[in-house]
Amino acid sequence: MISVDIPGRGTLQLKYIVLDYNGTMAKDGMLLPGVEERLNRLSESIEVHILTADTFGKCRGECRGIKGAVQILTQPVGGKEKEAFVESLGAEQTVAVGNGANDRLMLAKAALGIVILGPEGTSVQALQNAGVAVKDINEGLELLLQPKRLIATLRL
């Protein structure tokens, strides 16, 4: 578990991370450098879940070295499915990470939503529903590996 006290907000106690794949962890279906190593370090503290429509059909192969679960969405429009997945884990104990319009609901539902301003762009709706915005996935993962960094951004 990752636990961090945010002045004016209370304590975040995170047991799960739910990540979008394409545009968040990957560019053109290919896992970005540094992501596997950081997620494997995070997996020592929290459970890792990757949700994707798998547009390029590469997610399972690219993520084979990550200590976590990959789930391919069953619906062509996956926003509600992602939100329901976060709810099923327990939204109050989940951090969601994404960049797309279909991530906006899970970003809003999770205890902490991190939007990635990555190489495939960021949906304005996702940005409006996140608690934190970072320029790339590795910066977002570092916030969780060094959770006191969240205090300056989230304190009221």
OpenMM code with the backbone's topology and positions (N, CA, C; nanometers):
from openmm import Vec3, app, unit

residues = "MET ILE SER VAL ASP ILE PRO GLY ARG GLY THR LEU GLN LEU LYS TYR ILE VAL LEU ASP TYR ASN GLY THR MET ALA LYS ASP GLY MET LEU LEU PRO GLY VAL GLU GLU ARG LEU ASN ARG LEU SER GLU SER ILE GLU VAL HIS ILE LEU THR ALA ASP THR PHE GLY LYS CYS ARG GLY GLU CYS ARG GLY ILE LYS GLY ALA VAL GLN ILE LEU THR GLN PRO VAL GLY GLY LYS GLU LYS GLU ALA PHE VAL GLU SER LEU GLY ALA GLU GLN THR VAL ALA VAL GLY ASN GLY ALA ASN ASP ARG LEU MET LEU ALA LYS ALA ALA LEU GLY ILE VAL ILE LEU GLY PRO GLU GLY THR SER VAL GLN ALA LEU GLN ASN ALA GLY VAL ALA VAL LYS ASP ILE ASN GLU GLY LEU GLU LEU LEU LEU GLN PRO LYS ARG LEU ILE ALA THR LEU ARG LEU".split()
positions = [
    Vec3(0.0840, -0.1179, 0.0000),
    Vec3(0.0000, 0.0000, 0.0000),
    Vec3(0.0888, 0.1246, 0.0000),
    Vec3(0.0438, 0.2265, -0.0689),
    Vec3(0.1085, 0.3572, -0.0666),
    Vec3(0.0188, 0.4483, 0.0155),
    Vec3(0.0757, 0.5103, 0.1146),
    Vec3(-0.0008, 0.5987, 0.2020),
    Vec3(0.0679, 0.7343, 0.2081),
    Vec3(-0.0093, 0.8405, 0.1889),
    Vec3(0.0451, 0.9763, 0.1970),
    Vec3(-0.0645, 1.0688, 0.2493),
    Vec3(-0.0282, 1.1486, 0.3503),
    Vec3(-0.1217, 1.2434, 0.4099),
    Vec3(-0.1150, 1.3740, 0.3320),
    Vec3(-0.2288, 1.4154, 0.2787),
    Vec3(-0.2384, 1.5387, 0.2011),
    Vec3(-0.3078, 1.6436, 0.2878),
    Vec3(-0.2353, 1.7466, 0.3338),
    Vec3(-0.2974, 1.8483, 0.4179),
    Vec3(-0.4232, 1.9082, 0.3534),
    Vec3(-0.5297, 1.9098, 0.4305),
    Vec3(-0.6569, 1.9636, 0.3830),
    Vec3(-0.7421, 1.8639, 0.3064),
    Vec3(-0.6881, 1.7477, 0.2768),
    Vec3(-0.7612, 1.6459, 0.2004),
    Vec3(-0.7714, 1.5135, 0.2728),
    Vec3(-0.6767, 1.4850, 0.3617),
    Vec3(-0.6761, 1.3565, 0.4297),
    Vec3(-0.5688, 1.2656, 0.3746),
    Vec3(-0.5772, 1.1404, 0.4130),
    Vec3(-0.4748, 1.0432, 0.3761),
    Vec3(-0.5190, 0.9605, 0.2564),
    Vec3(-0.4331, 0.9549, 0.1569),
    Vec3(-0.4538, 0.8637, 0.0445),
    Vec3(-0.3931, 0.7302, 0.0840),
    Vec3(-0.4704, 0.6238, 0.0733),
    Vec3(-0.4211, 0.4893, 0.0982),
    Vec3(-0.4503, 0.4084, -0.0271),
    Vec3(-0.3487, 0.3949, -0.1096),
    Vec3(-0.3654, 0.3368, -0.2426),
    Vec3(-0.3178, 0.1915, -0.2451),
    Vec3(-0.4083, 0.1036, -0.2880),
    Vec3(-0.3771, -0.0390, -0.3011),
    Vec3(-0.3653, -0.0820, -0.4469),
    Vec3(-0.4231, -0.0030, -0.5377),
    Vec3(-0.4313, -0.0422, -0.6785),
    Vec3(-0.3930, 0.0741, -0.7692),
    Vec3(-0.3305, 0.0401, -0.8815),
    Vec3(-0.3099, 0.1361, -0.9890),
    Vec3(-0.3727, 0.0766, -1.1145),
    Vec3(-0.4544, 0.1569, -1.1817),
    Vec3(-0.5203, 0.1169, -1.3058),
    Vec3(-0.4712, 0.2123, -1.4142),
    Vec3(-0.4081, 0.1549, -1.5158),
    Vec3(-0.3491, 0.2362, -1.6218),
    Vec3(-0.4098, 0.2049, -1.7573),
    Vec3(-0.4332, 0.3098, -1.8327),
    Vec3(-0.4617, 0.2967, -1.9751),
    Vec3(-0.3290, 0.2606, -2.0428),
    Vec3(-0.3350, 0.1965, -2.1580),
    Vec3(-0.2124, 0.1578, -2.2276),
    Vec3(-0.1749, 0.2569, -2.3385),
    Vec3(-0.2505, 0.2576, -2.4485),
    Vec3(-0.2146, 0.3403, -2.5636),
    Vec3(-0.2288, 0.4887, -2.5313),
    Vec3(-0.1228, 0.5633, -2.5588),
    Vec3(-0.1215, 0.7066, -2.5324),
    Vec3(-0.0776, 0.7406, -2.3910),
    Vec3(-0.0863, 0.6436, -2.3004),
    Vec3(-0.0473, 0.6655, -2.1620),
    Vec3(0.0872, 0.5999, -2.1342),
    Vec3(0.0940, 0.4691, -2.1539),
    Vec3(0.2154, 0.3902, -2.1304),
    Vec3(0.2906, 0.3621, -2.2598),
    Vec3(0.2240, 0.3833, -2.3714),
    Vec3(0.2777, 0.3422, -2.5007),
    Vec3(0.2539, 0.4485, -2.6065),
    Vec3(0.3387, 0.4466, -2.7065),
    Vec3(0.3219, 0.5301, -2.8259),
    Vec3(0.3148, 0.4363, -2.9453),
    Vec3(0.2095, 0.4499, -3.0242),
    Vec3(0.1887, 0.3641, -3.1413),
    Vec3(0.1936, 0.2158, -3.1046),
    Vec3(0.1449, 0.1827, -2.9857),
    Vec3(0.1381, 0.0445, -2.9407),
    Vec3(0.2644, -0.0088, -2.8758),
    Vec3(0.3702, 0.0705, -2.8744),
    Vec3(0.4990, 0.0265, -2.8200),
    Vec3(0.5212, 0.0879, -2.6820),
    Vec3(0.5512, 0.0028, -2.5839),
    Vec3(0.5761, 0.0464, -2.4471),
    Vec3(0.6905, 0.1474, -2.4440),
    Vec3(0.6687, 0.2565, -2.3716),
    Vec3(0.7703, 0.3608, -2.3625),
    Vec3(0.8840, 0.3187, -2.2687),
    Vec3(1.0059, 0.3634, -2.2965),
    Vec3(1.1204, 0.3289, -2.2115),
    Vec3(1.0983, 0.3739, -2.0666),
    Vec3(1.1419, 0.2899, -1.9733),
    Vec3(1.1359, 0.3219, -1.8310),
    Vec3(1.0088, 0.2795, -1.7607),
    Vec3(0.9035, 0.2515, -1.8358),
    Vec3(0.7740, 0.2194, -1.7756),
    Vec3(0.7778, 0.0832, -1.7064),
    Vec3(0.8299, -0.0175, -1.7730),
    Vec3(0.8327, -0.1521, -1.7147),
    Vec3(0.9071, -0.1521, -1.5811),
    Vec3(1.0226, -0.0910, -1.5781),
    Vec3(1.1036, -0.0883, -1.4562),
    Vec3(1.0287, -0.0182, -1.3428),
    Vec3(0.9664, 0.0961, -1.3706),
    Vec3(0.8953, 0.1701, -1.2664),
    Vec3(0.7711, 0.0945, -1.2187),
    Vec3(0.6981, 0.0353, -1.3116),
    Vec3(0.5791, -0.0407, -1.2702),
    Vec3(0.6178, -0.1627, -1.1872),
    Vec3(0.7270, -0.2270, -1.2206),
    Vec3(0.7705, -0.3417, -1.1412),
    Vec3(0.8133, -0.2997, -1.0013),
    Vec3(0.8738, -0.1834, -0.9878),
    Vec3(0.9045, -0.1309, -0.8539),
    Vec3(0.7758, -0.0993, -0.7790),
    Vec3(0.6812, -0.0376, -0.8482),
    Vec3(0.5524, -0.0059, -0.7848),
    Vec3(0.4771, -0.1312, -0.7428),
    Vec3(0.4908, -0.2380, -0.8190),
    Vec3(0.4171, -0.3620, -0.7900),
    Vec3(0.4553, -0.4215, -0.6549),
    Vec3(0.5645, -0.3765, -0.5975),
    Vec3(0.6034, -0.4207, -0.4636),
    Vec3(0.5142, -0.3576, -0.3566),
    Vec3(0.4462, -0.2475, -0.3922),
    Vec3(0.3617, -0.1747, -0.2966),
    Vec3(0.2134, -0.1804, -0.3300),
    Vec3(0.1808, -0.1800, -0.4600),
    Vec3(0.0404, -0.1795, -0.5017),
    Vec3(0.0192, -0.2748, -0.6188),
    Vec3(-0.1052, -0.3146, -0.6363),
    Vec3(-0.1426, -0.4072, -0.7430),
    Vec3(-0.1582, -0.3308, -0.8747),
    Vec3(-0.0965, -0.3810, -0.9808),
    Vec3(-0.0928, -0.3140, -1.1106),
    Vec3(-0.1947, -0.3767, -1.2057),
    Vec3(-0.2789, -0.2904, -1.2666),
    Vec3(-0.3782, -0.3335, -1.3653),
    Vec3(-0.3675, -0.2434, -1.4879),
    Vec3(-0.3586, -0.3035, -1.6047),
    Vec3(-0.3527, -0.2312, -1.7308),
    Vec3(-0.4804, -0.2636, -1.8086),
    Vec3(-0.5552, -0.1589, -1.8431),
    Vec3(-0.6803, -0.1739, -1.9191),
    Vec3(-0.6625, -0.1104, -2.0558),
    Vec3(-0.7038, -0.1797, -2.1591),
    Vec3(-0.6818, -0.1270, -2.2930),
    Vec3(-0.7819, -0.1818, -2.3936),
    Vec3(-0.8108, -0.1003, -2.4928),
    Vec3(-0.8836, -0.1480, -2.6102),
    Vec3(-0.7856, -0.2187, -2.7038),
    Vec3(-0.6577, -0.2023, -2.6808),
    Vec3(-0.5481, -0.2644, -2.7561),
    Vec3(-0.5592, -0.2373, -2.9059),
    Vec3(-0.5676, -0.1103, -2.9385),
    Vec3(-0.5829, -0.0642, -3.0764),
    Vec3(-0.4807, -0.1266, -3.1710),
    Vec3(-0.3565, -0.1417, -3.1254),
    Vec3(-0.2493, -0.1925, -3.2101),
    Vec3(-0.2251, -0.3424, -3.1935),
    Vec3(-0.2950, -0.4054, -3.0982),
    Vec3(-0.2801, -0.5486, -3.0767),
    Vec3(-0.1463, -0.5906, -3.0190),
    Vec3(-0.0775, -0.5001, -2.9496),
    Vec3(0.0568, -0.5284, -2.8997),
    Vec3(0.0679, -0.5290, -2.7476),
    Vec3(-0.0367, -0.4951, -2.6772),
    Vec3(-0.0263, -0.4723, -2.5335),
    Vec3(0.0261, -0.5932, -2.4566),
    Vec3(-0.0337, -0.7085, -2.4753),
    Vec3(0.0095, -0.8267, -2.3981),
    Vec3(0.1577, -0.8571, -2.4200),
    Vec3(0.2020, -0.8521, -2.5436),
    Vec3(0.3424, -0.8793, -2.5728),
    Vec3(0.4347, -0.7736, -2.5149),
    Vec3(0.3980, -0.6478, -2.5292),
    Vec3(0.4804, -0.5387, -2.4783),
    Vec3(0.4865, -0.5382, -2.3255),
    Vec3(0.3813, -0.5852, -2.2606),
    Vec3(0.3722, -0.5814, -2.1141),
    Vec3(0.4096, -0.7132, -2.0475),
    Vec3(0.4605, -0.8088, -2.1239),
    Vec3(0.4883, -0.9419, -2.0674),
    Vec3(0.5852, -0.9385, -1.9501),
    Vec3(0.6724, -0.8389, -1.9415),
    Vec3(0.7678, -0.8297, -1.8316),
    Vec3(0.7194, -0.7494, -1.7126),
    Vec3(0.5974, -0.6985, -1.7200),
    Vec3(0.5424, -0.6179, -1.6113),
    Vec3(0.4686, -0.7076, -1.5126),
    Vec3(0.4961, -0.6877, -1.3851),
    Vec3(0.4313, -0.7655, -1.2784),
    Vec3(0.2939, -0.7049, -1.2502),
    Vec3(0.1987, -0.7432, -1.3332),
    Vec3(0.0632, -0.6910, -1.3220),
    Vec3(-0.0276, -0.7640, -1.4181),
    Vec3(-0.1531, -0.7265, -1.4162),
    Vec3(-0.2540, -0.7907, -1.5002),
    Vec3(-0.2905, -0.6993, -1.6174),
    Vec3(-0.3061, -0.7600, -1.7347),
    Vec3(-0.3526, -0.6887, -1.8532),
    Vec3(-0.4941, -0.7355, -1.8820),
    Vec3(-0.5839, -0.6400, -1.9022),
    Vec3(-0.7217, -0.6719, -1.9371),
    Vec3(-0.7589, -0.5954, -2.0631),
    Vec3(-0.8025, -0.6687, -2.1660),
    Vec3(-0.8494, -0.6079, -2.2901),
    Vec3(-0.9981, -0.5771, -2.2729),
    Vec3(-1.0360, -0.4544, -2.3018),
    Vec3(-1.1752, -0.4128, -2.2875),
    Vec3(-1.2656, -0.4917, -2.3821),
    Vec3(-1.3878, -0.5152, -2.3387),
    Vec3(-1.4830, -0.5904, -2.4200),
    Vec3(-1.5751, -0.4992, -2.5007),
    Vec3(-1.5843, -0.3727, -2.4618),
    Vec3(-1.6736, -0.2785, -2.5291),
    Vec3(-1.5950, -0.1868, -2.6219),
    Vec3(-1.6502, -0.1521, -2.7390),
    Vec3(-1.5790, -0.0631, -2.8307),
    Vec3(-1.5597, 0.0777, -2.7737),
    Vec3(-1.6531, 0.1220, -2.6892),
    Vec3(-1.6410, 0.2492, -2.6189),
    Vec3(-1.6167, 0.2121, -2.4731),
    Vec3(-1.4933, 0.2271, -2.4257),
    Vec3(-1.4531, 0.1663, -2.2991),
    Vec3(-1.4606, 0.2513, -2.1745),
    Vec3(-1.5076, 0.3739, -2.1826),
    Vec3(-1.5080, 0.4620, -2.0659),
    Vec3(-1.5837, 0.4069, -1.9471),
    Vec3(-1.7037, 0.3595, -1.9701),
    Vec3(-1.7857, 0.3032, -1.8615),
    Vec3(-1.7236, 0.1753, -1.8068),
    Vec3(-1.6640, 0.0954, -1.8945),
    Vec3(-1.6006, -0.0288, -1.8524),
    Vec3(-1.4800, 0.0002, -1.7614),
    Vec3(-1.4028, 0.1021, -1.7958),
    Vec3(-1.2891, 0.1405, -1.7122),
    Vec3(-1.3366, 0.1930, -1.5770),
    Vec3(-1.4402, 0.2748, -1.5794),
    Vec3(-1.4957, 0.3277, -1.4545),
    Vec3(-1.5455, 0.2134, -1.3659),
    Vec3(-1.6166, 0.1177, -1.4229),
    Vec3(-1.6686, 0.0036, -1.3470),
    Vec3(-1.5550, -0.0803, -1.2890),
    Vec3(-1.4456, -0.0927, -1.3619),
    Vec3(-1.3314, -0.1686, -1.3119),
    Vec3(-1.2727, -0.1008, -1.1885),
    Vec3(-1.2566, 0.0307, -1.1937),
    Vec3(-1.2059, 0.1063, -1.0779),
    Vec3(-1.3006, 0.0889, -0.9598),
    Vec3(-1.4302, 0.0971, -0.9846),
    Vec3(-1.5294, 0.0771, -0.8777),
    Vec3(-1.5190, -0.0631, -0.8183),
    Vec3(-1.4959, -0.1634, -0.9020),
    Vec3(-1.4898, -0.3018, -0.8533),
    Vec3(-1.3697, -0.3248, -0.7613),
    Vec3(-1.2621, -0.2521, -0.7832),
    Vec3(-1.1451, -0.2638, -0.6960),
    Vec3(-1.1654, -0.1897, -0.5641),
    Vec3(-1.2407, -0.0814, -0.5721),
    Vec3(-1.2578, 0.0101, -0.4601),
    Vec3(-1.1958, 0.1432, -0.4982),
    Vec3(-1.2758, 0.2319, -0.5518),
    Vec3(-1.2264, 0.3591, -0.6047),
    Vec3(-1.1468, 0.4382, -0.5019),
    Vec3(-1.1848, 0.4285, -0.3745),
    Vec3(-1.1185, 0.5056, -0.2691),
    Vec3(-0.9760, 0.4572, -0.2408),
    Vec3(-0.9381, 0.3441, -0.2985),
    Vec3(-0.8035, 0.2885, -0.2795),
    Vec3(-0.7285, 0.2756, -0.4119),
    Vec3(-0.7766, 0.3468, -0.5135),
    Vec3(-0.7226, 0.3286, -0.6488),
    Vec3(-0.6702, 0.4594, -0.7051),
    Vec3(-0.5564, 0.4504, -0.7718),
    Vec3(-0.5051, 0.5590, -0.8551),
    Vec3(-0.5269, 0.5174, -0.9996),
    Vec3(-0.5839, 0.6072, -1.0790),
    Vec3(-0.6069, 0.5822, -1.2213),
    Vec3(-0.5138, 0.6729, -1.3013),
    Vec3(-0.4603, 0.6178, -1.4115),
    Vec3(-0.3665, 0.6919, -1.4947),
    Vec3(-0.4106, 0.6775, -1.6398),
    Vec3(-0.4285, 0.7904, -1.7080),
    Vec3(-0.4722, 0.7844, -1.8468),
    Vec3(-0.4509, 0.9154, -1.9185),
    Vec3(-0.4901, 0.9176, -2.0460),
    Vec3(-0.4758, 1.0381, -2.1270),
    Vec3(-0.5961, 1.0656, -2.2171),
    Vec3(-0.6808, 0.9655, -2.2379),
    Vec3(-0.7854, 0.9774, -2.3387),
    Vec3(-0.9222, 1.0106, -2.2848),
    Vec3(-1.0111, 1.0478, -2.3762),
    Vec3(-1.1493, 1.0773, -2.3386),
    Vec3(-1.2144, 0.9571, -2.2711),
    Vec3(-1.1779, 0.8356, -2.3127),
    Vec3(-1.2377, 0.7171, -2.2507),
    Vec3(-1.1769, 0.6872, -2.1126),
    Vec3(-1.0808, 0.7679, -2.0690),
    Vec3(-1.0234, 0.7558, -1.9346),
    Vec3(-1.0867, 0.8534, -1.8358),
    Vec3(-1.1647, 0.9494, -1.8855),
    Vec3(-1.2139, 1.0574, -1.8009),
    Vec3(-1.2962, 1.0084, -1.6827),
    Vec3(-1.3776, 0.9049, -1.7014),
    Vec3(-1.4634, 0.8567, -1.5932),
    Vec3(-1.3829, 0.7878, -1.4839),
    Vec3(-1.2838, 0.7069, -1.5226),
    Vec3(-1.2022, 0.6407, -1.4199),
    Vec3(-1.1132, 0.7416, -1.3479),
    Vec3(-1.0659, 0.8446, -1.4187),
    Vec3(-0.9848, 0.9482, -1.3557),
    Vec3(-1.0654, 1.0235, -1.2502),
    Vec3(-1.1912, 1.0495, -1.2800),
    Vec3(-1.2775, 1.1192, -1.1851),
    Vec3(-1.3179, 1.0301, -1.0685),
    Vec3(-1.3384, 0.9029, -1.0931),
    Vec3(-1.3880, 0.8087, -0.9919),
    Vec3(-1.2808, 0.7713, -0.8897),
    Vec3(-1.1565, 0.7582, -0.9333),
    Vec3(-1.0478, 0.7093, -0.8475),
    Vec3(-1.0139, 0.8103, -0.7380),
    Vec3(-0.9553, 0.7597, -0.6307),
    Vec3(-0.9084, 0.8469, -0.5222),
    Vec3(-0.8064, 0.9477, -0.5747),
    Vec3(-0.7273, 0.9040, -0.6725),
    Vec3(-0.6299, 0.9916, -0.7361),
    Vec3(-0.6303, 0.9630, -0.8849),
    Vec3(-0.6528, 1.0656, -0.9637),
    Vec3(-0.6472, 1.0545, -1.1096),
    Vec3(-0.5271, 1.1314, -1.1607),
    Vec3(-0.4423, 1.0640, -1.2370),
    Vec3(-0.3242, 1.1274, -1.2964),
    Vec3(-0.3406, 1.1236, -1.4474),
    Vec3(-0.3406, 1.2407, -1.5090),
    Vec3(-0.3512, 1.2488, -1.6545),
    Vec3(-0.2114, 1.2707, -1.7122),
    Vec3(-0.1853, 1.2013, -1.8218),
    Vec3(-0.0557, 1.2059, -1.8884),
    Vec3(-0.0652, 1.2954, -2.0118),
    Vec3(0.0219, 1.3945, -2.0183),
    Vec3(0.0295, 1.4827, -2.1341),
    Vec3(0.1353, 1.4256, -2.2276),
    Vec3(0.1056, 1.3107, -2.2839),
    Vec3(0.2047, 1.2314, -2.3557),
    Vec3(0.2142, 1.2589, -2.5035),
    Vec3(0.2921, 1.1745, -2.5726),
    Vec3(0.3222, 1.1954, -2.7139),
    Vec3(0.2029, 1.1745, -2.8071),
    Vec3(0.0952, 1.1135, -2.7581),
    Vec3(-0.0236, 1.0969, -2.8418),
    Vec3(-0.1325, 1.1969, -2.8042),
    Vec3(-0.0968, 1.2967, -2.7237),
    Vec3(-0.1917, 1.4000, -2.6851),
    Vec3(-0.2709, 1.3636, -2.5616),
    Vec3(-0.3540, 1.4582, -2.5186),
    Vec3(-0.4368, 1.4416, -2.3994),
    Vec3(-0.5743, 1.4984, -2.4276),
    Vec3(-0.6757, 1.4235, -2.3918),
    Vec3(-0.8124, 1.4708, -2.4054),
    Vec3(-0.8392, 1.5800, -2.3025),
    Vec3(-0.9048, 1.6865, -2.3448),
    Vec3(-0.9419, 1.7937, -2.2523),
    Vec3(-1.0344, 1.7393, -2.1432),
    Vec3(-1.1235, 1.6466, -2.1789),
    Vec3(-1.2129, 1.5871, -2.0793),
    Vec3(-1.1339, 1.5086, -1.9744),
    Vec3(-1.0318, 1.4355, -2.0166),
    Vec3(-0.9472, 1.3628, -1.9215),
    Vec3(-0.8747, 1.4610, -1.8305),
    Vec3(-0.8211, 1.5667, -1.8873),
    Vec3(-0.7498, 1.6685, -1.8102),
    Vec3(-0.8407, 1.7304, -1.7034),
    Vec3(-0.9642, 1.7582, -1.7397),
    Vec3(-1.0580, 1.8202, -1.6459),
    Vec3(-1.1012, 1.7262, -1.5340),
    Vec3(-1.0866, 1.5970, -1.5535),
    Vec3(-1.1310, 1.4995, -1.4535),
    Vec3(-1.0189, 1.4441, -1.3666),
    Vec3(-0.8960, 1.4836, -1.3923),
    Vec3(-0.7817, 1.4343, -1.3158),
    Vec3(-0.7497, 1.5279, -1.1998),
    Vec3(-0.6814, 1.4734, -1.1002),
    Vec3(-0.6342, 1.5543, -0.9888),
    Vec3(-0.4955, 1.6096, -1.0122),
    Vec3(-0.4172, 1.5404, -1.0960),
    Vec3(-0.2778, 1.5785, -1.1238),
    Vec3(-0.2523, 1.5590, -1.2727),
    Vec3(-0.1777, 1.6518, -1.3318),
    Vec3(-0.1348, 1.6396, -1.4705),
    Vec3(0.0180, 1.6371, -1.4740),
    Vec3(0.0742, 1.5435, -1.5499),
    Vec3(0.2202, 1.5339, -1.5658),
    Vec3(0.2527, 1.5216, -1.7143),
    Vec3(0.3761, 1.5572, -1.7485),
    Vec3(0.4101, 1.5612, -1.8910),
    Vec3(0.4373, 1.4248, -1.9516),
    Vec3(0.4690, 1.3229, -1.8684),
    Vec3(0.4874, 1.1893, -1.9251),
    Vec3(0.4630, 1.0821, -1.8190),
    Vec3(0.4467, 0.9602, -1.8639),
    Vec3(0.4130, 0.8481, -1.7769),
    Vec3(0.5183, 0.8257, -1.6689),
    Vec3(0.6445, 0.8401, -1.7024),
    Vec3(0.7484, 0.8148, -1.6031),
    Vec3(0.7426, 0.9155, -1.4886),
    Vec3(0.7090, 1.0412, -1.5183),
    Vec3(0.6907, 1.1390, -1.4112),
    Vec3(0.5726, 1.1001, -1.3229),
    Vec3(0.4660, 1.0522, -1.3842),
    Vec3(0.3495, 1.0093, -1.3067),
    Vec3(0.3813, 0.8927, -1.2156),
    Vec3(0.4558, 0.7958, -1.2656),
    Vec3(0.4933, 0.6797, -1.1844),
    Vec3(0.5894, 0.7194, -1.0732),
    Vec3(0.6772, 0.8148, -1.1002),
    Vec3(0.7691, 0.8632, -0.9973),
    Vec3(0.6941, 0.9307, -0.8823),
    Vec3(0.5821, 0.9954, -0.9112),
    Vec3(0.5003, 1.0533, -0.8035),
    Vec3(0.4559, 0.9463, -0.7048),
    Vec3(0.4291, 0.8281, -0.7552),
    Vec3(0.3847, 0.7188, -0.6688),
    Vec3(0.5024, 0.6492, -0.6013),
    Vec3(0.6157, 0.6469, -0.6673),
    Vec3(0.7352, 0.5885, -0.6061),
    Vec3(0.7918, 0.6802, -0.4983),
    Vec3(0.7678, 0.8099, -0.5120),
    Vec3(0.8088, 0.9113, -0.4140),
    Vec3(0.6834, 0.9908, -0.3752),
    Vec3(0.5905, 0.9302, -0.3010),
    Vec3(0.4580, 0.9888, -0.2816),
    Vec3(0.4541, 1.1231, -0.2095),
    Vec3(0.5578, 1.1600, -0.1371),
    Vec3(0.5575, 1.2923, -0.0727),
    Vec3(0.5564, 1.4040, -0.1766),
    Vec3(0.5936, 1.3726, -0.2991),
    Vec3(0.5878, 1.4723, -0.4067),
    Vec3(0.4442, 1.5171, -0.4332),
    Vec3(0.3495, 1.4314, -0.4013),
    Vec3(0.2082, 1.4643, -0.4235),
    Vec3(0.1586, 1.5744, -0.3294),
    Vec3(0.2231, 1.5895, -0.2152),
    Vec3(0.1747, 1.6829, -0.1138),
    Vec3(0.1710, 1.8258, -0.1681),
    Vec3(0.2776, 1.8725, -0.2295),
    Vec3(0.2827, 2.0098, -0.2797),
    Vec3(0.1765, 2.0360, -0.3853),
    Vec3(0.1466, 1.9342, -0.4651),
    Vec3(0.0488, 1.9510, -0.5736),
    Vec3(-0.0945, 1.9462, -0.5234),
    Vec3(-0.1229, 1.8591, -0.4275),
    Vec3(-0.2623, 1.8339, -0.3884),
    Vec3(-0.3079, 1.9038, -0.2610),
    Vec3(-0.2170, 1.9566, -0.1803),
    Vec3(-0.2614, 2.0186, -0.0544),
    Vec3(-0.3529, 2.1363, -0.0841),
    Vec3(-0.4459, 2.1581, 0.0062),
    Vec3(-0.5407, 2.2692, -0.0090),
    Vec3(-0.4893, 2.3936, 0.0584),
] * unit.nanometer
topology = app.Topology()
chain = topology.addChain("A")
for resn in residues:
    res = topology.addResidue(resn, chain)
    for name in ("N", "CA", "C"):
        topology.addAtom(name, app.Element.getBySymbol(name[0]), res)
